[in-house]
Amino acid sequence: MQKRLILLGLILLAAGLAWPWLRRLALGRLPGDIHIVREGFSFNFPIVTCLVISVVVSLILWLFRR
């Protein structure tokens, strides 16, 4: 468990350091993401982005377990 937490921390650190480049991937603005803006109200539900991230993380975990 300790190794997994350290690995997760390193992954989060790497993502934080790479954030200026990761912002350019347009995650959160994919077709199918729901974004509603009204006067005094804003709602954002990035459903397609969540699906894409879930598939990528699942593939990475699958590759590490082999």
N, CA, C and O atoms as a GROMACS GRO file, in nm:
protein
  264
    1MET      N    1   0.082  -0.119   0.000
    1MET     CA    2   0.000   0.000   0.000
    1MET      C    3   0.087   0.126   0.000
    1MET      O    4   0.053   0.226  -0.063
    2GLN      N    5   0.200   0.120   0.072
    2GLN     CA    6   0.287   0.237   0.078
    2GLN      C    7   0.345   0.270  -0.059
    2GLN      O    8   0.356   0.387  -0.096
    3LYS      N    9   0.383   0.167  -0.133
    3LYS     CA   10   0.440   0.190  -0.266
    3LYS      C   11   0.337   0.252  -0.359
    3LYS      O   12   0.370   0.338  -0.441
    4ARG      N   13   0.213   0.209  -0.347
    4ARG     CA   14   0.106   0.265  -0.432
    4ARG      C   15   0.081   0.411  -0.400
    4ARG      O   16   0.062   0.492  -0.491
    5LEU      N   17   0.082   0.446  -0.271
    5LEU     CA   18   0.061   0.586  -0.232
    5LEU      C   19   0.177   0.673  -0.279
    5LEU      O   20   0.156   0.786  -0.323
    6ILE      N   21   0.299   0.622  -0.269
    6ILE     CA   22   0.414   0.698  -0.318
    6ILE      C   23   0.405   0.716  -0.469
    6ILE      O   24   0.432   0.824  -0.520
    7LEU      N   25   0.368   0.610  -0.540
    7LEU     CA   26   0.353   0.619  -0.685
    7LEU      C   27   0.243   0.719  -0.723
    7LEU      O   28   0.261   0.798  -0.815
    8LEU      N   29   0.132   0.715  -0.652
    8LEU     CA   30   0.024   0.811  -0.678
    8LEU      C   31   0.071   0.954  -0.653
    8LEU      O   32   0.038   1.044  -0.730
    9GLY      N   33   0.147   0.974  -0.546
    9GLY     CA   34   0.201   1.107  -0.517
    9GLY      C   35   0.294   1.155  -0.626
    9GLY      O   36   0.291   1.272  -0.664
   10LEU      N   37   0.378   1.065  -0.677
   10LEU     CA   38   0.469   1.103  -0.786
   10LEU      C   39   0.394   1.135  -0.914
   10LEU      O   40   0.432   1.226  -0.988
   11ILE      N   41   0.288   1.059  -0.941
   11ILE     CA   42   0.206   1.087  -1.060
   11ILE      C   43   0.139   1.223  -1.048
   11ILE      O   44   0.137   1.300  -1.144
   12LEU      N   45   0.084   1.253  -0.930
   12LEU     CA   46   0.021   1.383  -0.909
   12LEU      C   47   0.123   1.496  -0.917
   12LEU      O   48   0.092   1.603  -0.970
   13LEU      N   49   0.242   1.474  -0.865
   13LEU     CA   50   0.348   1.574  -0.874
   13LEU      C   51   0.385   1.600  -1.020
   13LEU      O   52   0.400   1.715  -1.061
   14ALA      N   53   0.400   1.493  -1.098
   14ALA     CA   54   0.433   1.507  -1.240
   14ALA      C   55   0.322   1.580  -1.316
   14ALA      O   56   0.349   1.664  -1.401
   15ALA      N   57   0.196   1.547  -1.283
   15ALA     CA   58   0.084   1.615  -1.350
   15ALA      C   59   0.081   1.763  -1.311
   15ALA      O   60   0.050   1.848  -1.395
   16GLY      N   61   0.113   1.793  -1.188
   16GLY     CA   62   0.116   1.933  -1.144
   16GLY      C   63   0.226   2.012  -1.214
   16GLY      O   64   0.206   2.127  -1.252
   17LEU      N   65   0.342   1.950  -1.230
   17LEU     CA   66   0.452   2.018  -1.299
   17LEU      C   67   0.425   2.033  -1.448
   17LEU      O   68   0.470   2.129  -1.510
   18ALA      N   69   0.352   1.938  -1.506
   18ALA     CA   70   0.323   1.942  -1.649
   18ALA      C   71   0.192   2.014  -1.680
   18ALA      O   72   0.149   2.016  -1.795
   19TRP      N   73   0.129   2.075  -1.580
   19TRP     CA   74  -0.002   2.137  -1.600
   19TRP      C   75  -0.005   2.243  -1.711
   19TRP      O   76  -0.103   2.247  -1.785
   20PRO      N   77   0.097   2.328  -1.726
   20PRO     CA   78   0.089   2.426  -1.836
   20PRO      C   79   0.073   2.360  -1.973
   20PRO      O   80   0.009   2.417  -2.062
   21TRP      N   81   0.130   2.242  -1.991
   21TRP     CA   82   0.118   2.172  -2.120
   21TRP      C   83  -0.010   2.088  -2.125
   21TRP      O   84  -0.068   2.070  -2.232
   22LEU      N   85  -0.053   2.036  -2.011
   22LEU     CA   86  -0.174   1.954  -2.008
   22LEU      C   87  -0.300   2.037  -2.033
   22LEU      O   88  -0.400   1.985  -2.082
   23ARG      N   89  -0.295   2.166  -1.999
   23ARG     CA   90  -0.412   2.253  -2.021
   23ARG      C   91  -0.445   2.265  -2.169
   23ARG      O   92  -0.560   2.290  -2.204
   24ARG      N   93  -0.348   2.247  -2.253
   24ARG     CA   94  -0.368   2.262  -2.398
   24ARG      C   95  -0.438   2.143  -2.461
   24ARG      O   96  -0.468   2.147  -2.580
   25LEU      N   97  -0.464   2.037  -2.385
   25LEU     CA   98  -0.528   1.917  -2.440
   25LEU      C   99  -0.679   1.933  -2.460
   25LEU      O  100  -0.742   1.846  -2.519
   26ALA      N  101  -0.736   2.041  -2.412
   26ALA     CA  102  -0.879   2.072  -2.426
   26ALA      C  103  -0.968   1.977  -2.347
   26ALA      O  104  -1.084   1.958  -2.382
   27LEU      N  105  -0.914   1.919  -2.241
   27LEU     CA  106  -1.000   1.836  -2.155
   27LEU      C  107  -1.099   1.928  -2.084
   27LEU      O  108  -1.062   2.035  -2.036
   28GLY      N  109  -1.222   1.887  -2.078
   28GLY     CA  110  -1.328   1.970  -2.021
   28GLY      C  111  -1.403   2.049  -2.126
   28GLY      O  112  -1.504   2.111  -2.096
   29ARG      N  113  -1.354   2.047  -2.249
   29ARG     CA  114  -1.419   2.118  -2.359
   29ARG      C  115  -1.441   2.026  -2.478
   29ARG      O  116  -1.446   2.072  -2.592
   30LEU      N  117  -1.454   1.896  -2.451
   30LEU     CA  118  -1.476   1.800  -2.559
   30LEU      C  119  -1.622   1.802  -2.604
   30LEU      O  120  -1.710   1.841  -2.527
   31PRO      N  121  -1.649   1.760  -2.727
   31PRO     CA  122  -1.789   1.748  -2.770
   31PRO      C  123  -1.862   1.647  -2.681
   31PRO      O  124  -1.814   1.536  -2.660
   32GLY      N  125  -1.975   1.686  -2.630
   32GLY     CA  126  -2.051   1.600  -2.541
   32GLY      C  127  -2.044   1.646  -2.397
   32GLY      O  128  -2.126   1.605  -2.315
   33ASP      N  129  -1.948   1.732  -2.364
   33ASP     CA  130  -1.943   1.790  -2.230
   33ASP      C  131  -2.055   1.893  -2.217
   33ASP      O  132  -2.079   1.972  -2.309
   34ILE      N  133  -2.120   1.893  -2.105
   34ILE     CA  134  -2.235   1.981  -2.083
   34ILE      C  135  -2.186   2.108  -2.013
   34ILE      O  136  -2.123   2.101  -1.907
   35HIS      N  137  -2.216   2.222  -2.072
   35HIS     CA  138  -2.178   2.351  -2.013
   35HIS      C  139  -2.295   2.448  -2.034
   35HIS      O  140  -2.328   2.484  -2.147
   36ILE      N  141  -2.356   2.487  -1.925
   36ILE     CA  142  -2.471   2.578  -1.929
   36ILE      C  143  -2.434   2.707  -1.858
   36ILE      O  144  -2.390   2.705  -1.743
   37VAL      N  145  -2.450   2.818  -1.926
   37VAL     CA  146  -2.423   2.948  -1.868
   37VAL      C  147  -2.549   3.032  -1.879
   37VAL      O  148  -2.601   3.055  -1.988
   38ARG      N  149  -2.597   3.077  -1.766
   38ARG     CA  150  -2.711   3.168  -1.761
   38ARG      C  151  -2.674   3.286  -1.673
   38ARG      O  152  -2.568   3.285  -1.610
   39GLU      N  153  -2.757   3.384  -1.668
   39GLU     CA  154  -2.730   3.501  -1.586
   39GLU      C  155  -2.721   3.462  -1.438
   39GLU      O  156  -2.819   3.415  -1.380
   40GLY      N  157  -2.605   3.481  -1.380
   40GLY     CA  158  -2.585   3.450  -1.240
   40GLY      C  159  -2.570   3.301  -1.211
   40GLY      O  160  -2.572   3.261  -1.094
   41PHE      N  161  -2.554   3.218  -1.314
   41PHE     CA  162  -2.548   3.073  -1.294
   41PHE      C  163  -2.460   3.010  -1.401
   41PHE      O  164  -2.469   3.045  -1.519
   42SER      N  165  -2.376   2.919  -1.359
   42SER     CA  166  -2.291   2.845  -1.452
   42SER      C  167  -2.284   2.701  -1.406
   42SER      O  168  -2.260   2.674  -1.289
   43PHE      N  169  -2.306   2.607  -1.499
   43PHE     CA  170  -2.303   2.465  -1.467
   43PHE      C  171  -2.216   2.395  -1.570
   43PHE      O  172  -2.235   2.411  -1.690
   44ASN      N  173  -2.119   2.317  -1.522
   44ASN     CA  174  -2.029   2.246  -1.610
   44ASN      C  175  -2.026   2.100  -1.568
   44ASN      O  176  -1.998   2.069  -1.452
   45PHE      N  177  -2.056   2.009  -1.661
   45PHE     CA  178  -2.052   1.865  -1.636
   45PHE      C  179  -1.975   1.798  -1.749
   45PHE      O  180  -2.033   1.768  -1.854
   46PRO      N  181  -1.845   1.775  -1.730
   46PRO     CA  182  -1.762   1.721  -1.837
   46PRO      C  183  -1.772   1.569  -1.846
   46PRO      O  184  -1.677   1.498  -1.812
   47ILE      N  185  -1.885   1.518  -1.891
   47ILE     CA  186  -1.908   1.374  -1.892
   47ILE      C  187  -1.816   1.301  -1.990
   47ILE      O  188  -1.765   1.194  -1.957
   48VAL      N  189  -1.794   1.354  -2.108
   48VAL     CA  190  -1.708   1.288  -2.207
   48VAL      C  191  -1.563   1.292  -2.160
   48VAL      O  192  -1.489   1.196  -2.178
   49THR      N  193  -1.522   1.402  -2.101
   49THR     CA  194  -1.387   1.412  -2.047
   49THR      C  195  -1.366   1.308  -1.938
   49THR      O  196  -1.260   1.244  -1.934
   50CYS      N  197  -1.464   1.288  -1.851
   50CYS     CA  198  -1.454   1.186  -1.746
   50CYS      C  199  -1.442   1.047  -1.806
   50CYS      O  200  -1.366   0.964  -1.757
   51LEU      N  201  -1.517   1.020  -1.912
   51LEU     CA  202  -1.509   0.890  -1.978
   51LEU      C  203  -1.372   0.868  -2.041
   51LEU      O  204  -1.316   0.758  -2.030
   52VAL      N  205  -1.318   0.968  -2.106
   52VAL     CA  206  -1.187   0.957  -2.169
   52VAL      C  207  -1.079   0.933  -2.064
   52VAL      O  208  -0.994   0.846  -2.081
   53ILE      N  209  -1.082   1.008  -1.955
   53ILE     CA  210  -0.984   0.991  -1.848
   53ILE      C  211  -0.998   0.852  -1.786
   53ILE      O  212  -0.897   0.789  -1.755
   54SER      N  213  -1.119   0.805  -1.767
   54SER     CA  214  -1.142   0.673  -1.710
   54SER      C  215  -1.084   0.563  -1.799
   54SER      O  216  -1.023   0.469  -1.749
   55VAL      N  217  -1.103   0.574  -1.928
   55VAL     CA  218  -1.049   0.474  -2.022
   55VAL      C  219  -0.897   0.477  -2.019
   55VAL      O  220  -0.833   0.371  -2.017
   56VAL      N  221  -0.838   0.594  -2.020
   56VAL     CA  222  -0.692   0.606  -2.020
   56VAL      C  223  -0.633   0.548  -1.891
   56VAL      O  224  -0.536   0.474  -1.895
   57VAL      N  225  -0.691   0.582  -1.777
   57VAL     CA  226  -0.641   0.530  -1.649
   57VAL      C  227  -0.660   0.378  -1.642
   57VAL      O  228  -0.572   0.307  -1.592
   58SER      N  229  -0.772   0.329  -1.690
   58SER     CA  230  -0.796   0.184  -1.692
   58SER      C  231  -0.693   0.112  -1.778
   58SER      O  232  -0.644   0.006  -1.739
   59LEU      N  233  -0.661   0.167  -1.894
   59LEU     CA  234  -0.560   0.106  -1.981
   59LEU      C  235  -0.422   0.108  -1.916
   59LEU      O  236  -0.348   0.010  -1.924
   60ILE      N  237  -0.387   0.217  -1.851
   60ILE     CA  238  -0.258   0.226  -1.784
   60ILE      C  239  -0.249   0.123  -1.672
   60ILE      O  240  -0.148   0.053  -1.659
   61LEU      N  241  -0.353   0.113  -1.591
   61LEU     CA  242  -0.353   0.015  -1.482
   61LEU      C  243  -0.349  -0.127  -1.536
   61LEU      O  244  -0.283  -0.213  -1.478
   62TRP      N  245  -0.419  -0.152  -1.645
   62TRP     CA  246  -0.419  -0.285  -1.706
   62TRP      C  247  -0.278  -0.322  -1.754
   62TRP      O  248  -0.234  -0.435  -1.737
   63LEU      N  249  -0.209  -0.224  -1.814
   63LEU     CA  250  -0.073  -0.250  -1.863
   63LEU      C  251   0.024  -0.276  -1.748
   63LEU      O  252   0.112  -0.360  -1.760
   64PHE      N  253   0.008  -0.205  -1.636
   64PHE     CA  254   0.097  -0.225  -1.522
   64PHE      C  255   0.075  -0.360  -1.453
   64PHE      O  256   0.167  -0.416  -1.394
   65ARG      N  257  -0.046  -0.413  -1.462
   65ARG     CA  258  -0.075  -0.540  -1.397
   65ARG      C  259  -0.028  -0.660  -1.478
   65ARG      O  260  -0.019  -0.770  -1.424
   66ARG      N  261   0.002  -0.642  -1.605
   66ARG     CA  262   0.049  -0.753  -1.690
   66ARG      C  263   0.190  -0.786  -1.663
   66ARG      O  264   0.245  -0.877  -1.726
   0.00000   0.00000   0.00000
